[in-house]
Amino acid sequence: MQCRSLITGLVLVATLSAGCARSRIGFTPETPRPIDPSAKPEILAPAAPLKGRQAQDFITAASPADGVVALDSAVIRNVAAQVSPAVVSIFTKTKMPWRFKLLPIPTSGLRFSVDGEALGSGFFIHEDGWILTNAHVLENATAVTVRTEDGRDFAVELAARDQVYDLALLKVVAPDRKFAVIPMADSADALIGDWVIAVGNPLGLGHTVTHGIVSQTGRELNPELKSGERQIRFLQTDTPINPGSSGGPLVTLSGAFIGVNTAVLVNSQGISFCVPTQQVREFIDAVLQGGP
């Protein structure tokens, strides 16, 4: 499988840990297009009903933790049971750009698209069927289906995406019921050493729970950006994140999410990165203010 890479300076930092597409034939894919750090979120037509709403009315706020949560054998089990109904597995059909080289010249060859499949994770942030995930999970997608923990499949539409923050908002098409949601905590309150869990769809296995700690906060992995250009200030965690896990929630022991699982360090053990909720809030605010 071929995954998009995240590069900082001269160091290969991470492969994005899901939305990893596989094609039905083995040609070499074209290099992913570069992302303009000055780009703004793209607000699409399905997001039109959100225009003018306030974030506090759209996202469920997490209640402040009442003291320190005791870590016993039931805590992680209970939190996993609490948040799993709000997590979805994402499956996409893709048209991937490829190049068949005719000569040993980088710019030569025939361009064409290849049918493929990709997978990822996501989770409901609003009971009406609004799902948060990574933008790269939906790269080159022509059709997207989400599967809930109880095995139901739903078609979704892309409502908004932010290539810089690697976030996307999906909307379930004509849902026939309300959905469980995961409340959002403030990632600014996350401390190094805090226990967290991740729930996602690694390698297409479906709802899978892993756990670890917050390893570091405010990781800026692109030091070459100019002043004022946007970049992710990652939460670093040792929680295992695998291909297919991208877009799933990083959850505290209070049952609220503080990040969106996004990337892993190549050839490492226990070095993963998440988009913090401070930047999720920026993205949601842009959607609610921007309209289609």
N, C-alpha and C positions, 0 to 999 in steps of 0.2 A: 504494500500500500504506500502511496505517496502522500506525505503531509506537508503543509505549508510551513515554512521556517520563519523564526523570529530572530533577527540578526542585530547585534549591538556592536557598533564599531567593527573591529576586526575579529570579534569572537562570535562563533556560532552559539547562540544562547539556548534556543528551545525549538522543539517541533510542536506546533499546536496540537493539542492532545485529543482531537476528535475530528468529526467532520472529515475523517480520513477517507478519501474516496478510492474506490478500486474500479478499474475499467475492465472491460471484457477482453481487451487485447493489450499486448504489452509494449506499446510504443512509449516513448519518453514524453511526458507532459511538458507544455511550455512553462517558462518561468512565471510564477504568479506576478500580476501587475503590482507595481509599487503603490504604497498608500501615501497620499498627501497628508502630512500631519496637520495642515491647516483646514482640511475638509470638515464640513459640518455634517451633523446627522441628516440622513435622508428620510424624509417623512412621506409615506406613501398613502394612497387613497383610503385603505382600510382604517387609518388612524384618524380620519376626519371627525368621527364622533367624539374624539378625546379633546379636541381643540377647546381651550378655555377652561378646562378642568384644573383643579389644584392637585398637586402630588399627594397631599395628605388625604384627599378624598379618593385617590386611585390606588395607592399602595397601603397595605395593612401595616401599621406601625407596630414594632415590637414593644412589649412592656419592659420597663427597666427590670433587670435581674434583682431579685430580693436576696441579697447577700451572695455568698459563694455557694455554687452548686456542688454538693458532695459527690465525689466520684466513686460510685460503687458499681457492681456488676449489672445493675438495671438501668443506669442512666443512659448509656449509649443506645441500648435496646429500646428504651422508651422514646428517646428523641427520634430514632430511626422510624419507629412505628408512627410517630406523630407527623413527620414531614413526608414520608414516602408517598402517600396518596396524592400529593401535589406535584410530584416529579413525573416527567414524561420521558420516554425514549423517542428520539427523532430519527426518522428514516427518510432519505431523499433519493429521488431520481435526478441524475445530473447529465448535463451536456458539457463535457470537459474539452477545452481546446488542446489540441495535440499538433505535433509537427513531425512529418516523415521526412528525414533528411536524405537528399539525393546525392549531395557532395559534402566533402569534409570542410564545409564553410558554415560558420554559425548561423548566418542569415539565410541560408538556402533551404529548400524543401517545400513540401506541400502542407498547407494548414487545413485542418479538418476537425470536426467534433466527434467525440466518442461517447456512446451511452455508458453510464456508470451508475454506481450506487454509493451512498455515503451514510454515515450515522453520527448521532450525537445525543445530547441530553438537553433538557430544559425543565422549567418549573413554572407553575401558575403563580402570578402575583396579584391577580384579580379574579374574583369568583365568576365573572362573566366569560372567562375563557381566554384571558390575555396571558401569554407565555413569554418568559424571558429566556434568552439563550445567547450563544456567541454568533456573531455575524459570519465567522468562517465556517461554521457548521452548515450554512446555507449557500456556500460558494458554488456558483454554477448550477444551482438547483432548478429543476423544471417542475417538480412536484414534491410536496412535503406532506408526510403523515406523522402524527404523534400517537403514541400508545401509552395509555395510563396504566397504573399499577394493577387495576382489575382486568386488564387485557382488552379494553375498548380502543378502537382505532378512530381517529378523527382527522379530517382534512383541515388544513389551516391556510391562512393567507399571511403573507409578509406585510406588516404594517409600518415598520420603520427599522432602520439599521444605521449603525455608526461604525464605519470601518476603522476609525482611529482607536476608539475604545473597544472595538471588537464585540459589540453588543447588538442584539436584534430583538424586536418585539413581534410576536406572532399572535394571530387571532383565530380561535377555533371557528370554523364556518358553521353557522346556525346550530349552536349547542342546544341540546334538549334538557340540560340540567345545569345546576351550579357546580362549581369545582372547588375543591379544597385549595387553600393558598398557604404560602409560607410568608410570615411577616418579615419585614426588613429591619435589621438593626444597623446602627451607625458604625461603620468600619473604623472610625476614629477612636472608638472605645476599645478596639481589639488590642490586646497586649501580647507581647512575645511570651510564649509558653501556654497561652490559652488553648484548651482542648476544643477541637472542631471535628466534624464528620462531613464526608462527601457522599452524595447519592447520585448515581448516574447509570449510564448504559455502556460500560466498557466492553469493547469488542463485540457489541451486540448481545451481550448476555442478559440485558434487561436490568431491572432495579438491583443495584449492588451497593452495599454500604462499606465505606472504608473510614478510618479515623486517624487522627494525628494531632499536631499542635500548630499554632501560628509560629512560624520560624523567624519572620521579620516583616516589617511593614514599610510602605513607601518606597518599594524598589522601583527605580527608574532605569530601564534597561536600554535606553537609547540616549547616551550622553551627547551625541552630535546634534541634537535638535537645537534650533535657535530659540532665543527668549520669546515666550508667548506661544510657541507651538504646542499643540496638545499631545500628551502621551499618557499611557496608563501608569499609575503609581501602584504597582502590584502589591498584594499581600503574598508573602512567601509561606508555604506550608510543606510539611513532610507527609501530608496525607496522600496516599497513593492515588494518582490520577493517570488513567490510561486512555489510548485511542478509543473514542466513543463517550468518554466522560465529559468532554467539553460542553459547556453550557449548563451543567448541573450546579446545584447550590453547594456552597461551603457554609455549614450550619454550626452555630454555637450550641452549647449544651442547654441553652434556654429555648432552643427550637426556632431561632430566627436566623436568617441568612446574613452573612457579612461579606460575601463575595460570590463571584461566578467563576467556576473552575475553567481555566483557559489553556494553560501551557505547562510543559514539563521541560526540564533541562536535559539536553541530549547526553547520553552516556553517564547518567548520574543515578543516584538512589536517594529518594526522599527530598528532591528539590522541585517543587511545583509552584505555579503562580496562578493567582486569581484576580479578577477585576474587582476592586473594592466597591462597597455599596455607596460610598461618597460619589463615585463616578457613575454608578448606576443611577443615582438620584439626578445627576446632571443630564444624563441621557433621557430619563423619563420626563424631566422638566422641559427639555427641548421638544419632546413629542407632544406634550400637553399644550405647549405654547405655539407650536409651529403650524399645525394643520397639514393638509395634504400638499 
